[in-house]
Amino acid sequence: VSEELTRLSQDPLWYRRVKKLGGSENRYRTRVGRWRILFVLDSGKVDVADIFLKKEKGDYRRRR
């Protein structure tokens, strides 16, 4: 996951799984294996809002 976060910080829209969240101008999400990453893109800068681990189908657990 750390490699993907590094790539995300260098080029936020590099990965085809980056999707814009509805109802927002600058919020996105992406998947990295079982991890889900929510982030805000503001003037080319990435702020990671949250990271979740998908445990089973339909189940997300917040990483702390």
All heavy atoms as a GROMACS GRO file, in nm:
protein
  549
    1VAL      N    1   0.082  -0.119   0.000
    1VAL     CA    2   0.000   0.000   0.000
    1VAL      C    3   0.087   0.126   0.000
    1VAL      O    4   0.052   0.223  -0.062
    1VAL     CB    5  -0.097  -0.001   0.121
    1VAL    CG1    6  -0.170   0.129   0.134
    1VAL    CG2    7  -0.193  -0.115   0.111
    2SER      N    8   0.201   0.123   0.068
    2SER     CA    9   0.287   0.243   0.075
    2SER      C   10   0.340   0.282  -0.063
    2SER      O   11   0.352   0.400  -0.093
    2SER     CB   12   0.400   0.222   0.173
    2SER     OG   13   0.485   0.118   0.131
    3GLU      N   14   0.372   0.184  -0.148
    3GLU     CA   15   0.417   0.215  -0.285
    3GLU      C   16   0.308   0.287  -0.362
    3GLU      O   17   0.334   0.382  -0.434
    3GLU     CB   18   0.455   0.087  -0.359
    3GLU     CG   19   0.585   0.027  -0.321
    3GLU     CD   20   0.614  -0.099  -0.401
    3GLU    OE1   21   0.565  -0.111  -0.514
    3GLU    OE2   22   0.684  -0.185  -0.348
    4GLU      N   23   0.186   0.241  -0.346
    4GLU     CA   24   0.073   0.300  -0.417
    4GLU      C   25   0.046   0.442  -0.366
    4GLU      O   26   0.013   0.531  -0.446
    4GLU     CB   27  -0.052   0.214  -0.400
    4GLU     CG   28  -0.034   0.071  -0.442
    4GLU     CD   29   0.008   0.053  -0.587
    4GLU    OE1   30  -0.025   0.138  -0.671
    4GLU    OE2   31   0.074  -0.047  -0.616
    5LEU      N   32   0.062   0.466  -0.238
    5LEU     CA   33   0.045   0.601  -0.184
    5LEU      C   34   0.152   0.695  -0.239
    5LEU      O   35   0.124   0.811  -0.267
    5LEU     CB   36   0.048   0.599  -0.031
    5LEU     CG   37  -0.075   0.542   0.037
    5LEU    CD1   38  -0.052   0.529   0.187
    5LEU    CD2   39  -0.198   0.624   0.009
    6THR      N   40   0.272   0.645  -0.255
    6THR     CA   41   0.379   0.725  -0.313
    6THR      C   42   0.345   0.761  -0.458
    6THR      O   43   0.358   0.877  -0.498
    6THR     CB   44   0.514   0.650  -0.308
    6THR    OG1   45   0.543   0.620  -0.171
    6THR    CG2   46   0.625   0.733  -0.368
    7ARG      N   47   0.300   0.662  -0.535
    7ARG     CA   48   0.261   0.689  -0.674
    7ARG      C   49   0.144   0.786  -0.680
    7ARG      O   50   0.138   0.873  -0.766
    7ARG     CB   51   0.223   0.559  -0.745
    7ARG     CG   52   0.342   0.471  -0.774
    7ARG     CD   53   0.298   0.344  -0.835
    7ARG     NE   54   0.304   0.355  -0.980
    7ARG     CZ   55   0.269   0.257  -1.062
    7ARG    NH1   56   0.222   0.144  -1.014
    7ARG    NH2   57   0.278   0.273  -1.191
    8LEU      N   58   0.050   0.770  -0.587
    8LEU     CA   59  -0.066   0.857  -0.581
    8LEU      C   60  -0.024   1.001  -0.555
    8LEU      O   61  -0.078   1.095  -0.614
    8LEU     CB   62  -0.161   0.808  -0.472
    8LEU     CG   63  -0.298   0.871  -0.463
    8LEU    CD1   64  -0.379   0.840  -0.589
    8LEU    CD2   65  -0.370   0.819  -0.341
    9SER      N   66   0.074   1.023  -0.468
    9SER     CA   67   0.119   1.158  -0.437
    9SER      C   68   0.191   1.222  -0.556
    9SER      O   69   0.187   1.343  -0.573
    9SER     CB   70   0.210   1.158  -0.314
    9SER     OG   71   0.332   1.095  -0.342
   10GLN      N   72   0.256   1.141  -0.639
   10GLN     CA   73   0.328   1.193  -0.755
   10GLN      C   74   0.236   1.224  -0.872
   10GLN      O   75   0.253   1.323  -0.941
   10GLN     CB   76   0.437   1.095  -0.797
   10GLN     CG   77   0.545   1.080  -0.694
   10GLN     CD   78   0.638   0.964  -0.723
   10GLN    OE1   79   0.617   0.887  -0.816
   10GLN    NE2   80   0.739   0.949  -0.641
   11ASP      N   81   0.138   1.138  -0.896
   11ASP     CA   82   0.043   1.155  -1.006
   11ASP      C   83  -0.092   1.098  -0.963
   11ASP      O   84  -0.117   0.980  -0.981
   11ASP     CB   85   0.094   1.086  -1.132
   11ASP     CG   86   0.007   1.112  -1.252
   11ASP    OD1   87  -0.084   1.197  -1.243
   11ASP    OD2   88   0.029   1.048  -1.356
   12PRO      N   89  -0.178   1.180  -0.906
   12PRO     CA   90  -0.301   1.133  -0.844
   12PRO      C   91  -0.396   1.056  -0.935
   12PRO      O   92  -0.469   0.971  -0.890
   12PRO     CB   93  -0.369   1.261  -0.796
   12PRO     CG   94  -0.264   1.364  -0.794
   12PRO     CD   95  -0.162   1.322  -0.893
   13LEU      N   96  -0.396   1.085  -1.061
   13LEU     CA   97  -0.491   1.020  -1.150
   13LEU      C   98  -0.424   0.915  -1.238
   13LEU      O   99  -0.476   0.878  -1.344
   13LEU     CB  100  -0.563   1.125  -1.234
   13LEU     CG  101  -0.634   1.232  -1.151
   13LEU    CD1  102  -0.696   1.336  -1.241
   13LEU    CD2  103  -0.736   1.172  -1.058
   14TRP      N  104  -0.311   0.860  -1.194
   14TRP     CA  105  -0.234   0.764  -1.274
   14TRP      C  106  -0.305   0.632  -1.291
   14TRP      O  107  -0.291   0.566  -1.392
   14TRP     CB  108  -0.097   0.738  -1.211
   14TRP     CG  109  -0.105   0.666  -1.080
   14TRP    CD1  110  -0.119   0.721  -0.958
   14TRP    CD2  111  -0.102   0.524  -1.058
   14TRP    NE1  112  -0.125   0.626  -0.861
   14TRP    CE2  113  -0.115   0.503  -0.919
   14TRP    CE3  114  -0.089   0.414  -1.142
   14TRP    CZ2  115  -0.116   0.377  -0.862
   14TRP    CZ3  116  -0.090   0.288  -1.084
   14TRP    CH2  117  -0.103   0.270  -0.947
   15TYR      N  118  -0.380   0.593  -1.193
   15TYR     CA  119  -0.434   0.458  -1.189
   15TYR      C  120  -0.576   0.456  -1.242
   15TYR      O  121  -0.656   0.540  -1.208
   15TYR     CB  122  -0.429   0.410  -1.044
   15TYR     CG  123  -0.447   0.262  -1.027
   15TYR    CD1  124  -0.366   0.172  -1.093
   15TYR    CD2  125  -0.546   0.213  -0.945
   15TYR    CE1  126  -0.382   0.036  -1.075
   15TYR    CE2  127  -0.563   0.076  -0.927
   15TYR     CZ  128  -0.481  -0.011  -0.993
   15TYR     OH  129  -0.498  -0.145  -0.977
   16ARG      N  130  -0.610   0.361  -1.325
   16ARG     CA  131  -0.741   0.357  -1.388
   16ARG      C  132  -0.854   0.336  -1.289
   16ARG      O  133  -0.968   0.360  -1.321
   16ARG     CB  134  -0.746   0.251  -1.496
   16ARG     CG  135  -0.742   0.107  -1.444
   16ARG     CD  136  -0.726   0.011  -1.560
   16ARG     NE  137  -0.737  -0.128  -1.536
   16ARG     CZ  138  -0.690  -0.202  -1.439
   16ARG    NH1  139  -0.628  -0.144  -1.339
   16ARG    NH2  140  -0.703  -0.332  -1.433
   17ARG      N  141  -0.824   0.292  -1.169
   17ARG     CA  142  -0.929   0.270  -1.069
   17ARG      C  143  -0.959   0.393  -0.986
   17ARG      O  144  -1.041   0.386  -0.896
   17ARG     CB  145  -0.891   0.155  -0.977
   17ARG     CG  146  -0.895   0.023  -1.046
   17ARG     CD  147  -0.873  -0.088  -0.949
   17ARG     NE  148  -0.880  -0.216  -1.017
   17ARG     CZ  149  -0.848  -0.330  -0.963
   17ARG    NH1  150  -0.804  -0.333  -0.838
   17ARG    NH2  151  -0.857  -0.441  -1.030
   18VAL      N  152  -0.895   0.505  -1.012
   18VAL     CA  153  -0.927   0.628  -0.940
   18VAL      C  154  -1.060   0.678  -0.992
   18VAL      O  155  -1.079   0.695  -1.112
   18VAL     CB  156  -0.818   0.736  -0.961
   18VAL    CG1  157  -0.863   0.870  -0.905
   18VAL    CG2  158  -0.688   0.693  -0.896
   19LYS      N  159  -1.154   0.698  -0.900
   19LYS     CA  160  -1.287   0.743  -0.938
   19LYS      C  161  -1.326   0.865  -0.856
   19LYS      O  162  -1.296   0.873  -0.737
   19LYS     CB  163  -1.389   0.633  -0.916
   19LYS     CG  164  -1.364   0.514  -1.005
   19LYS     CD  165  -1.473   0.414  -0.998
   19LYS     CE  166  -1.438   0.301  -1.094
   19LYS     NZ  167  -1.536   0.195  -1.090
   20LYS      N  168  -1.391   0.957  -0.923
   20LYS     CA  169  -1.438   1.078  -0.857
   20LYS      C  170  -1.563   1.044  -0.776
   20LYS      O  171  -1.650   0.972  -0.823
   20LYS     CB  172  -1.471   1.183  -0.962
   20LYS     CG  173  -1.494   1.319  -0.909
   20LYS     CD  174  -1.504   1.416  -1.023
   20LYS     CE  175  -1.487   1.554  -0.969
   20LYS     NZ  176  -1.485   1.651  -1.074
   21LEU      N  177  -1.572   1.098  -0.654
   21LEU     CA  178  -1.689   1.075  -0.571
   21LEU      C  179  -1.800   1.172  -0.613
   21LEU      O  180  -1.774   1.290  -0.638
   21LEU     CB  181  -1.655   1.095  -0.423
   21LEU     CG  182  -1.556   0.996  -0.364
   21LEU    CD1  183  -1.529   1.030  -0.219
   21LEU    CD2  184  -1.608   0.854  -0.374
   22GLY      N  185  -1.920   1.122  -0.620
   22GLY     CA  186  -2.034   1.204  -0.660
   22GLY      C  187  -2.062   1.315  -0.562
   22GLY      O  188  -2.041   1.301  -0.442
   23GLY      N  189  -2.108   1.427  -0.614
   23GLY     CA  190  -2.144   1.539  -0.529
   23GLY      C  191  -2.027   1.618  -0.476
   23GLY      O  192  -2.041   1.698  -0.383
   24SER      N  193  -1.908   1.597  -0.533
   24SER     CA  194  -1.790   1.668  -0.485
   24SER      C  195  -1.700   1.705  -0.602
   24SER      O  196  -1.688   1.631  -0.699
   24SER     CB  197  -1.711   1.580  -0.388
   24SER     OG  198  -1.594   1.644  -0.348
   25GLU      N  199  -1.638   1.818  -0.592
   25GLU     CA  200  -1.549   1.865  -0.697
   25GLU      C  201  -1.411   1.800  -0.692
   25GLU      O  202  -1.349   1.778  -0.794
   25GLU     CB  203  -1.529   2.018  -0.684
   25GLU     CG  204  -1.645   2.098  -0.735
   25GLU     CD  205  -1.652   2.097  -0.886
   25GLU    OE1  206  -1.548   2.112  -0.952
   25GLU    OE2  207  -1.763   2.081  -0.937
   26ASN      N  208  -1.363   1.769  -0.572
   26ASN     CA  209  -1.223   1.728  -0.560
   26ASN      C  210  -1.200   1.605  -0.472
   26ASN      O  211  -1.090   1.585  -0.423
   26ASN     CB  212  -1.140   1.845  -0.509
   26ASN     CG  213  -1.189   1.897  -0.375
   26ASN    OD1  214  -1.293   1.854  -0.325
   26ASN    ND2  215  -1.115   1.989  -0.318
   27ARG      N  216  -1.302   1.523  -0.451
   27ARG     CA  217  -1.286   1.402  -0.370
   27ARG      C  218  -1.284   1.280  -0.461
   27ARG      O  219  -1.367   1.267  -0.550
   27ARG     CB  220  -1.397   1.391  -0.267
   27ARG     CG  221  -1.396   1.514  -0.174
   27ARG     CD  222  -1.488   1.496  -0.063
   27ARG     NE  223  -1.416   1.408   0.030
   27ARG     CZ  224  -1.462   1.371   0.145
   27ARG    NH1  225  -1.580   1.407   0.185
   27ARG    NH2  226  -1.392   1.293   0.224
   28TYR      N  227  -1.189   1.188  -0.432
   28TYR     CA  228  -1.171   1.070  -0.514
   28TYR      C  229  -1.152   0.947  -0.426
   28TYR      O  230  -1.126   0.958  -0.308
   28TYR     CB  231  -1.046   1.085  -0.602
   28TYR     CG  232  -1.056   1.196  -0.702
   28TYR    CD1  233  -1.024   1.327  -0.667
   28TYR    CD2  234  -1.096   1.171  -0.832
   28TYR    CE1  235  -1.033   1.430  -0.759
   28TYR    CE2  236  -1.105   1.273  -0.925
   28TYR     CZ  237  -1.074   1.402  -0.888
   28TYR     OH  238  -1.083   1.503  -0.978
   29ARG      N  239  -1.161   0.831  -0.490
   29ARG     CA  240  -1.132   0.705  -0.422
   29ARG      C  241  -1.058   0.614  -0.518
   29ARG      O  242  -1.067   0.628  -0.639
   29ARG     CB  243  -1.260   0.638  -0.374
   29ARG     CG  244  -1.346   0.583  -0.486
   29ARG     CD  245  -1.463   0.505  -0.428
   29ARG     NE  246  -1.558   0.471  -0.531
   29ARG     CZ  247  -1.552   0.363  -0.608
   29ARG    NH1  248  -1.451   0.280  -0.595
   29ARG    NH2  249  -1.643   0.339  -0.699
   30THR      N  250  -0.984   0.521  -0.460
   30THR     CA  251  -0.914   0.420  -0.540
   30THR      C  252  -0.903   0.292  -0.457
   30THR      O  253  -0.919   0.295  -0.335
   30THR     CB  254  -0.775   0.468  -0.586
   30THR    OG1  255  -0.724   0.374  -0.681
   30THR    CG2  256  -0.679   0.486  -0.473
   31ARG      N  257  -0.877   0.183  -0.526
   31ARG     CA  258  -0.858   0.055  -0.459
   31ARG      C  259  -0.717   0.007  -0.484
   31ARG      O  260  -0.664   0.019  -0.593
   31ARG     CB  261  -0.954  -0.049  -0.516
   31ARG     CG  262  -1.096  -0.017  -0.493
   31ARG     CD  263  -1.186  -0.128  -0.537
   31ARG     NE  264  -1.142  -0.192  -0.661
   31ARG     CZ  265  -1.223  -0.259  -0.741
   31ARG    NH1  266  -1.349  -0.271  -0.713
   31ARG    NH2  267  -1.176  -0.315  -0.850
   32VAL      N  268  -0.658  -0.050  -0.381
   32VAL     CA  269  -0.526  -0.114  -0.391
   32VAL      C  270  -0.541  -0.248  -0.321
   32VAL      O  271  -0.537  -0.255  -0.198
   32VAL     CB  272  -0.415  -0.030  -0.324
   32VAL    CG1  273  -0.282  -0.102  -0.335
   32VAL    CG2  274  -0.408   0.109  -0.384
   33GLY      N  275  -0.565  -0.352  -0.398
   33GLY     CA  276  -0.592  -0.483  -0.339
   33GLY      C  277  -0.717  -0.476  -0.254
   33GLY      O  278  -0.822  -0.436  -0.300
   34ARG      N  279  -0.705  -0.512  -0.127
   34ARG     CA  280  -0.819  -0.506  -0.035
   34ARG      C  281  -0.834  -0.370   0.031
   34ARG      O  282  -0.929  -0.346   0.104
   34ARG     CB  283  -0.804  -0.614   0.073
   34ARG     CG  284  -0.818  -0.754   0.016
   34ARG     CD  285  -0.791  -0.860   0.118
   34ARG     NE  286  -0.875  -0.841   0.236
   34ARG     CZ  287  -0.849  -0.896   0.353
   34ARG    NH1  288  -0.743  -0.971   0.369
   34ARG    NH2  289  -0.929  -0.876   0.455
   35TRP      N  290  -0.740  -0.280   0.008
   35TRP     CA  291  -0.744  -0.147   0.068
   35TRP      C  292  -0.823  -0.050  -0.019
   35TRP      O  293  -0.815  -0.054  -0.140
   35TRP     CB  294  -0.603  -0.092   0.086
   35TRP     CG  295  -0.524  -0.170   0.185
   35TRP    CD1  296  -0.435  -0.269   0.157
   35TRP    CD2  297  -0.527  -0.158   0.326
   35TRP    NE1  298  -0.382  -0.320   0.272
   35TRP    CE2  299  -0.437  -0.253   0.378
   35TRP    CE3  300  -0.597  -0.076   0.413
   35TRP    CZ2  301  -0.416  -0.266   0.514
   35TRP    CZ3  302  -0.574  -0.091   0.548
   35TRP    CH2  303  -0.485  -0.184   0.597
   36ARG      N  304  -0.896   0.040   0.045
   36ARG     CA  305  -0.967   0.148  -0.022
   36ARG      C  306  -0.912   0.279   0.031
   36ARG      O  307  -0.902   0.298   0.153
   36ARG     CB  308  -1.117   0.142   0.004
   36ARG     CG  309  -1.182   0.009  -0.030
   36ARG     CD  310  -1.155  -0.031  -0.175
   36ARG     NE  311  -1.223  -0.154  -0.210
   36ARG     CZ  312  -1.162  -0.269  -0.230
   36ARG    NH1  313  -1.032  -0.278  -0.213
   36ARG    NH2  314  -1.229  -0.376  -0.267
   37ILE      N  315  -0.876   0.368  -0.059
   37ILE     CA  316  -0.816   0.496  -0.020
   37ILE      C  317  -0.906   0.609  -0.067
   37ILE      O  318  -0.939   0.617  -0.185
   37ILE     CB  319  -0.676   0.512  -0.082
   37ILE    CG1  320  -0.586   0.396  -0.040
   37ILE    CG2  321  -0.616   0.646  -0.044
   37ILE    CD1  322  -0.455   0.389  -0.116
   38LEU      N  323  -0.947   0.695   0.026
   38LEU     CA  324  -1.025   0.813  -0.006
   38LEU      C  325  -0.931   0.933   0.005
   38LEU      O  326  -0.858   0.946   0.103
   38LEU     CB  327  -1.140   0.830   0.093
   38LEU     CG  328  -1.238   0.714   0.103
   38LEU    CD1  329  -1.341   0.743   0.212
   38LEU    CD2  330  -1.305   0.686  -0.028
   39PHE      N  331  -0.933   1.019  -0.097
   39PHE     CA  332  -0.843   1.134  -0.092
   39PHE      C  333  -0.906   1.256  -0.156
   39PHE      O  334  -1.002   1.248  -0.232
   39PHE     CB  335  -0.708   1.101  -0.157
   39PHE     CG  336  -0.712   1.073  -0.304
   39PHE    CD1  337  -0.684   1.172  -0.396
   39PHE    CD2  338  -0.740   0.946  -0.352
   39PHE    CE1  339  -0.686   1.147  -0.532
   39PHE    CE2  340  -0.742   0.919  -0.487
   39PHE     CZ  341  -0.715   1.019  -0.577
   40VAL      N  342  -0.848   1.371  -0.123
   40VAL     CA  343  -0.890   1.500  -0.176
   40VAL      C  344  -0.776   1.552  -0.263
   40VAL      O  345  -0.660   1.550  -0.222
   40VAL     CB  346  -0.920   1.600  -0.062
   40VAL    CG1  347  -0.955   1.736  -0.116
   40VAL    CG2  348  -1.030   1.546   0.028
   41LEU      N  349  -0.811   1.598  -0.382
   41LEU     CA  350  -0.712   1.654  -0.474
   41LEU      C  351  -0.738   1.804  -0.483
   41LEU      O  352  -0.842   1.848  -0.530
   41LEU     CB  353  -0.726   1.588  -0.612
   41LEU     CG  354  -0.629   1.632  -0.719
   41LEU    CD1  355  -0.486   1.602  -0.675
   41LEU    CD2  356  -0.661   1.562  -0.849
   42ASP      N  357  -0.644   1.883  -0.433
   42ASP     CA  358  -0.660   2.027  -0.430
   42ASP      C  359  -0.536   2.093  -0.488
   42ASP      O  360  -0.428   2.084  -0.430
   42ASP     CB  361  -0.683   2.074  -0.285
   42ASP     CG  362  -0.721   2.219  -0.275
   42ASP    OD1  363  -0.769   2.274  -0.376
   42ASP    OD2  364  -0.703   2.277  -0.168
   43SER      N  365  -0.552   2.156  -0.603
   43SER     CA  366  -0.441   2.223  -0.674
   43SER      C  367  -0.324   2.129  -0.697
   43SER      O  368  -0.208   2.166  -0.681
   43SER     CB  369  -0.394   2.346  -0.596
   43SER     OG  370  -0.500   2.436  -0.581
   44GLY      N  371  -0.354   2.004  -0.733
   44GLY     CA  372  -0.249   1.907  -0.762
   44GLY      C  373  -0.190   1.841  -0.638
   44GLY      O  374  -0.103   1.755  -0.649
   45LYS      N  375  -0.234   1.880  -0.520
   45LYS     CA  376  -0.184   1.823  -0.396
   45LYS      C  377  -0.284   1.720  -0.344
   45LYS      O  378  -0.404   1.743  -0.341
   45LYS     CB  379  -0.164   1.932  -0.292
   45LYS     CG  380  -0.106   1.881  -0.163
   45LYS     CD  381  -0.088   1.993  -0.063
   45LYS     CE  382  -0.041   1.934   0.068
   45LYS     NZ  383  -0.041   2.032   0.175
   46VAL      N  384  -0.233   1.606  -0.299
   46VAL     CA  385  -0.316   1.497  -0.248
   46VAL      C  386  -0.319   1.498  -0.097
   46VAL      O  387  -0.214   1.498  -0.033
   46VAL     CB  388  -0.263   1.361  -0.298
   46VAL    CG1  389  -0.342   1.247  -0.237
   46VAL    CG2  390  -0.267   1.353  -0.449
   47ASP      N  391  -0.438   1.500  -0.040
   47ASP     CA  392  -0.457   1.482   0.104
   47ASP      C  393  -0.537   1.354   0.123
   47ASP      O  394  -0.652   1.346   0.079
   47ASP     CB  395  -0.536   1.598   0.165
   47ASP     CG  396  -0.451   1.723   0.184
   47ASP    OD1  397  -0.331   1.707   0.212
   47ASP    OD2  398  -0.505   1.833   0.171
   48VAL      N  399  -0.475   1.253   0.184
   48VAL     CA  400  -0.545   1.128   0.208
   48VAL      C  401  -0.642   1.150   0.322
   48VAL      O  402  -0.604   1.190   0.431
   48VAL     CB  403  -0.446   1.013   0.241
   48VAL    CG1  404  -0.522   0.888   0.281
   48VAL    CG2  405  -0.356   0.986   0.121
   49ALA      N  406  -0.770   1.124   0.293
   49ALA     CA  407  -0.875   1.144   0.393
   49ALA      C  408  -0.893   1.022   0.481
   49ALA      O  409  -0.912   1.034   0.601
   49ALA     CB  410  -1.006   1.180   0.324
   50ASP      N  411  -0.884   0.903   0.421
   50ASP     CA  412  -0.906   0.781   0.498
   50ASP      C  413  -0.858   0.661   0.420
   50ASP      O  414  -0.852   0.663   0.297
   50ASP     CB  415  -1.055   0.764   0.530
   50ASP     CG  416  -1.078   0.723   0.674
   50ASP    OD1  417  -0.990   0.657   0.732
   50ASP    OD2  418  -1.182   0.757   0.728
   51ILE      N  419  -0.824   0.555   0.493
   51ILE     CA  420  -0.783   0.428   0.434
   51ILE      C  421  -0.865   0.319   0.501
   51ILE      O  422  -0.871   0.312   0.624
   51ILE     CB  423  -0.634   0.401   0.454
   51ILE    CG1  424  -0.550   0.512   0.390
   51ILE    CG2  425  -0.596   0.265   0.397
   51ILE    CD1  426  -0.402   0.500   0.416
   52PHE      N  427  -0.930   0.236   0.419
   52PHE     CA  428  -1.014   0.128   0.471
   52PHE      C  429  -0.960  -0.005   0.422
   52PHE      O  430  -0.904  -0.016   0.313
   52PHE     CB  431  -1.158   0.141   0.418
   52PHE     CG  432  -1.230   0.260   0.470
   52PHE    CD1  433  -1.220   0.382   0.407
   52PHE    CD2  434  -1.311   0.250   0.581
   52PHE    CE1  435  -1.288   0.493   0.453
   52PHE    CE2  436  -1.380   0.360   0.628
   52PHE     CZ  437  -1.369   0.481   0.564
   53LEU      N  438  -0.983  -0.109   0.500
   53LEU     CA  439  -0.949  -0.245   0.461
   53LEU      C  440  -1.079  -0.320   0.436
   53LEU      O  441  -1.166  -0.324   0.523
   53LEU     CB  442  -0.871  -0.316   0.572
   53LEU     CG  443  -0.842  -0.465   0.550
   53LEU    CD1  444  -0.754  -0.484   0.428
   53LEU    CD2  445  -0.775  -0.524   0.672
   54LYS      N  446  -1.091  -0.375   0.316
   54LYS     CA  447  -1.210  -0.454   0.285
   54LYS      C  448  -1.187  -0.594   0.339
   54LYS      O  449  -1.100  -0.666   0.293
   54LYS     CB  450  -1.235  -0.458   0.136
   54LYS     CG  451  -1.362  -0.531   0.102
   54LYS     CD  452  -1.392  -0.523  -0.044
   54LYS     CE  453  -1.524  -0.594  -0.071
   54LYS     NZ  454  -1.551  -0.602  -0.212
   55LYS      N  455  -1.266  -0.631   0.436
   55LYS     CA  456  -1.251  -0.760   0.502
   55LYS      C  457  -1.320  -0.870   0.422
   55LYS      O  458  -1.261  -0.971   0.389
   55LYS     CB  459  -1.310  -0.751   0.643
   55LYS     CG  460  -1.273  -0.861   0.736
   55LYS     CD  461  -1.321  -0.826   0.875
   55LYS     CE  462  -1.314  -0.944   0.966
   55LYS     NZ  463  -1.375  -0.918   1.094
   56GLU      N  464  -1.446  -0.851   0.393
   56GLU     CA  465  -1.524  -0.944   0.313
   56GLU      C  466  -1.617  -0.864   0.224
   56GLU      O  467  -1.626  -0.743   0.237
   56GLU     CB  468  -1.605  -1.037   0.403
   56GLU     CG  469  -1.519  -1.130   0.485
   56GLU     CD  470  -1.603  -1.219   0.578
   56GLU    OE1  471  -1.726  -1.219   0.565
   56GLU    OE2  472  -1.543  -1.287   0.660
   57LYS      N  473  -1.687  -0.931   0.137
   57LYS     CA  474  -1.776  -0.862   0.045
   57LYS      C  475  -1.872  -0.770   0.122
   57LYS      O  476  -1.942  -0.813   0.212
   57LYS     CB  477  -1.858  -0.964  -0.035
   57LYS     CG  478  -1.941  -0.902  -0.142
   57LYS     CD  479  -2.009  -1.006  -0.225
   57LYS     CE  480  -2.088  -0.939  -0.335
   57LYS     NZ  481  -2.151  -1.034  -0.423
   58GLY      N  482  -1.871  -0.643   0.084
   58GLY     CA  483  -1.960  -0.546   0.147
   58GLY      C  484  -1.917  -0.499   0.284
   58GLY      O  485  -1.988  -0.423   0.349
   59ASP      N  486  -1.801  -0.538   0.331
   59ASP     CA  487  -1.756  -0.505   0.466
   59ASP      C  488  -1.629  -0.419   0.460
   59ASP      O  489  -1.529  -0.461   0.405
   59ASP     CB  490  -1.727  -0.634   0.545
   59ASP     CG  491  -1.682  -0.607   0.686
   59ASP    OD1  492  -1.719  -0.504   0.741
   59ASP    OD2  493  -1.608  -0.690   0.739
   60TYR      N  494  -1.634  -0.300   0.519
   60TYR     CA  495  -1.517  -0.214   0.525
   60TYR      C  496  -1.484  -0.187   0.671
   60TYR      O  497  -1.571  -0.165   0.753
   60TYR     CB  498  -1.542  -0.082   0.454
   60TYR     CG  499  -1.545  -0.097   0.305
   60TYR    CD1  500  -1.663  -0.121   0.238
   60TYR    CD2  501  -1.428  -0.088   0.232
   60TYR    CE1  502  -1.666  -0.135   0.101
   60TYR    CE2  503  -1.430  -0.102   0.095
   60TYR     CZ  504  -1.549  -0.125   0.030
   60TYR     OH  505  -1.550  -0.140  -0.104
   61ARG      N  506  -1.355  -0.187   0.701
   61ARG     CA  507  -1.308  -0.158   0.836
   61ARG      C  508  -1.205  -0.046   0.825
   61ARG      O  509  -1.112  -0.053   0.746
   61ARG     CB  510  -1.245  -0.282   0.896
   61ARG     CG  511  -1.201  -0.263   1.038
   61ARG     CD  512  -1.143  -0.390   1.093
   61ARG     NE  513  -1.025  -0.424   1.015
   61ARG     CZ  514  -0.957  -0.536   1.028
   61ARG    NH1  515  -0.996  -0.628   1.112
   61ARG    NH2  516  -0.850  -0.560   0.956
   62ARG      N  517  -1.221   0.057   0.905
   62ARG     CA  518  -1.130   0.171   0.903
   62ARG      C  519  -0.996   0.133   0.964
   62ARG      O  520  -0.989   0.072   1.069
   62ARG     CB  521  -1.191   0.286   0.980
   62ARG     CG  522  -1.106   0.411   0.981
   62ARG     CD  523  -1.180   0.524   1.042
   62ARG     NE  524  -1.268   0.576   0.939
   62ARG     CZ  525  -1.374   0.650   0.963
   62ARG    NH1  526  -1.407   0.683   1.084
   62ARG    NH2  527  -1.447   0.694   0.864
   63ARG      N  528  -0.887   0.169   0.896
   63ARG     CA  529  -0.753   0.144   0.949
   63ARG      C  530  -0.719   0.252   1.048
   63ARG      O  531  -0.738   0.369   1.023
   63ARG     CB  532  -0.652   0.147   0.833
   63ARG     CG  533  -0.512   0.123   0.879
   63ARG     CD  534  -0.419   0.128   0.764
   63ARG     NE  535  -0.285   0.104   0.810
   63ARG     CZ  536  -0.178   0.125   0.738
   63ARG    NH1  537  -0.189   0.171   0.616
   63ARG    NH2  538  -0.060   0.102   0.785
   64ARG      N  539  -0.664   0.216   1.161
   64ARG     CA  540  -0.628   0.313   1.264
   64ARG      C  541  -0.484   0.302   1.298
   64ARG      O  542  -0.418   0.212   1.295
   64ARG     CB  543  -0.712   0.292   1.388
   64ARG     CG  544  -0.856   0.322   1.357
   64ARG     CD  545  -0.942   0.306   1.482
   64ARG     NE  546  -1.079   0.308   1.442
   64ARG     CZ  547  -1.161   0.407   1.467
   64ARG    NH1  548  -1.118   0.511   1.531
   64ARG    NH2  549  -1.285   0.401   1.430
   0.00000   0.00000   0.00000
